[in-house]
Amino acid sequence: MRAARLNVLFICSRNQWRSPTAEQVFRRHPALNVRSAGTSASARRQVGEADLTWADVILVMEAKHRSRLMQDHAALLAGKALHVLDIPDDYRFMDAELVTLLQAVVPPLLDLD
């Protein structure tokens, strides 16, 4: 177990369903601090410089989110762990299938037991 908590930023497009679900699922994990944001101008909470500076690990739902971040914030992403979860925009907030999927794919990327 790490001495310090890992800062994890979950990103989707509009910060409406997928990334807030991920934030909710992992917010009580003792090894993590979590936030969520979106890449779209219409996002509920748009990702910003402060989020990217804060994050140790960035988990995006789709490759297009990684591309958008690289296009807009390449310098801030240098040296940061950034993973694509390959979770399509097919789920609503706290959808049981989405929760199960997140619980399966996220822990191995963060080296959680």
Secondary structure as GFF3:
##gff-version 3
##sequence-region A 1 113
A	DSSP	beta_strand	6	12	.	.	.	ID=ss1
A	DSSP	alpha_helix	18	26	.	.	.	ID=ss2
A	DSSP	beta_strand	32	38	.	.	.	ID=ss3
A	DSSP	alpha_helix	49	54	.	.	.	ID=ss4
A	DSSP	beta_strand	57	60	.	.	.	ID=ss5
A	DSSP	alpha_helix	63	77	.	.	.	ID=ss6
A	DSSP	beta_strand	81	84	.	.	.	ID=ss7
A	DSSP	alpha_helix	96	110	.	.	.	ID=ss8
###
